[in-house]
């Protein structure tokens, strides 16, 4: 079976904003992850923000509704077309582009903030991606991210349980070998000029098998996640980093 099979996003593009679609629960993560990002960035209004790996526009629209000046980029042309149409229907001025994180088509020092959520575990080269993110960020700008750690716990939960057993995530969408440890990401960020790198555990499913089943039952019943930020980064983690000044 092919792993890191990103064709799923093209296949889901037409249904991206359908509340019954397989992809739609991802939209519910933004209020949760921004509980964390808002600790660092208390006011988004007027900030020039880039969303790397924006898909059909969940995070872009979330930020545009908060007053940010938003640009989104994604390798899926189908997703970008859907994102453009939905933003227009919502009256939101979002600048969308087709492209990859390893080669961002933007000038240096352009953005105040770069967002990259649920993406670093899928890119061809995390090193090239964070290098490009550093390049397009203004000195003193903030990089906001979340991703999946490469541990036996993440293999058990994200692939064996959620993909293979429960089929809550499409089979093959994750490749455990592409997951990035916090230590690896920290080193990559420091190498390209980031400072003040902070990471915490991003717990959506619980830390024990019992809690994981209870939280999944809660999700099945309500369609919502529960979130906890802690020091346990063994499965998912979230963080911010500040680009150094010249």
N, C-alpha and C positions, 0 to 999 in steps of 0.2 A: 504493500500500500504506500502511495506517495505521501510524504510528510511535508509540512509547511506548504500545503496545497492552497494557494491563495485564489484559485479559480472560484472558490466559494463566494468571494465578495462580488465578483462579476455576476455570478448566478443570482445573488440576492439583491443586486442593485435596484431592480424594478420594484422590489417589495420593501425597500429600506425604511420607508416611513409608515408602513402598514403595521399597526399595533399588534397584529396577530402573527407577524413574520418571525422566523427563527432569529433573525439578527436584532430585532427591536429591543430585547432586554439590555443590550449595550447602551442604549440611550439613558437608561436609569442609573448608570454609573457616574455620570457627570456631577449631579448634586453631591455624591459621596466623595469623589476624588477632589472636588473643589472645596470641600470642608478642610482638606489638607492644604491645598495651594493657597487658599485665602489667608492662611496664617502668615504667608510670606508677602502676598500681594493683596492688600486690603481693598484696593480700588482699581477696577478694571476699565472704567470709563475713560475713553480717549487713548488707551494704550494700543500700540501697533503690534498685533499678535499674529504669529504664524502657527498653524496646526499641521504638523508633519504626519502624513498617513491619516488624512481626515475622513476617508471613506465617503459616505453619503451625506456627511455634514452635521452629525450630532453635536460634536464639541464646538464646531464653528458657529452654529446657530445659538447654542447655549451662551457663548461669549458675546456674540453680536447683540443678543437680547440684554446683556449687561452693559452695553455701551462701548465695547471694544471695537477697534478697527481691525477686521479679521481677514486674513488670507489663508486659504487651505490648499494643500497639495496632496495628491494621491496617485499611485501608479495605475489605478483602474479608471479608464476613460468612461466606462459605464457608470461608475459611482459618481464621478465628477459631473456628468450630465444630469443625473438625478439630483445631486446637491444643488446645482445651479437652478434647476426648475423649482425645487422646493423653496429655496431662499427667495426667489422672485415671487412665488405665491405668498410667502410670508411677509413680503415687503422688506427684506433684509439685504443690505448691500454687502455681499461677501465676494471677495476676489478669489476665484477658484482656478487651479492649474493642474494639469496632468504632469506628473514627474515623480522622481524617486528621491529618497532622503540622501543618497550618496552623491547626488549632483543637483543641488538646489538652484533653480534659475533666477536667483535674486542677487542684488548687489550686496557688497560687504556692509556690515554695521546697520542694516535696515530696520531690524525689529527690536522692540522693547522686551518682548517675551516670545519664547518658542515653546510650544506644547508638543509632546510626543508620547501619547498614551496608548497602551496595548499594541505597540508597533515594533519596538527594538528587538523583540523575540522573533520577528518575521523578516527583517531587512537582510539583504545579502551581506552587508558589512557594517556592523555596529561602529567600528572605528571610523570608517569614512563618513558615516551618518553624523556622528557627534562632531567630527571635524567641520563638516559643512554647517551644522547648527551653530557652532562657535563662530564661524566666519560671518554668518548673516545676523548674528546678535550684536547689538550695540555693546560697547564696553560698559560693564555694570548691569547688563541685561540678565534676565533670569531664564533658565531652562527648567521646565516642569516635566516630569516623566513618571511613568510607572511601567513595570515589565514583570517578567517571571524569572525567578531564580532557577538555577540548574542543580537540583537536589533530588534525592530519591522521593522526598515528600511531594515535590512538584510533579514528578513523573506519576506517582500514585494518584494524586488528586486531579490534575489537569488533563492527563491523558488516559490513564487506565480507568478511573472512576467516571469522569465527566464525558469523555469521548467514547471509550470502548464499552463501558458497562451501561451507564444511564443514558447515553446519547443526548446529553444536554448541550454539548458542543459538537459540531460536525466532525466526524472521524477524519483524521489526517491533517487538520488545520494547524496543529502544533508539531514541531520537531524538537524533542527534548535536547538534542545536541546544539540547537541554536539558542537555547535559553542563556541568559547572561547573568553571571553572579554579581552581587553588589560590589565585590572587590574588583572584578574585571572592569565594571563600568566606572567605578571611582578612578581607577588608574587611567582609563581612556580619557576621562574628563579632565583630569589634572594635566595630562600630556598636551592637551590642546588649549590650555589656558583658563580652565574653570577653577574657581575658588569656592570655599564654603559649601562643599558638597554634603548634603544631608539626606539620609535615607531612613525610612521606617517600614515596618511590616504593614502591608495593605491586606487586611483579612476580611474576606467576604464570605467565607464558608465555614469558619470555625477551626480550632486547632486540634480537635480530637475527632475520631470517626463518629462518635455520638453527636457532637456539635455539628459536624458537617451534614449528617443526615437531617438533623432538626432544621438547620438553615435551608437545606434544599427543599424540605417540606414547606417551610415558610415561603420560599420563592414560588413553588408550584401553586400554593394557595393564593398568594397576594401579588405575584409578579414583581416583587421588590426584594432588594438585597439588604442585609444588615452589614454595617461596616465597623471595623475597629482598627485603629492605628496603634502599633506597639513596636517592640524591639525584635519581634520574631519575623525575620525576612526569609524564612525557609521556602515559602511558596511564592507569594507575590510581594513586591515592594514598591514604594512610592517615594519620590524625593524631588529636591530642587538643587540647582547649582547656579552660582553667579559667575558670569564671564569677567575675568580680570580686566582692569583698566590698562590702557596703553601707557 
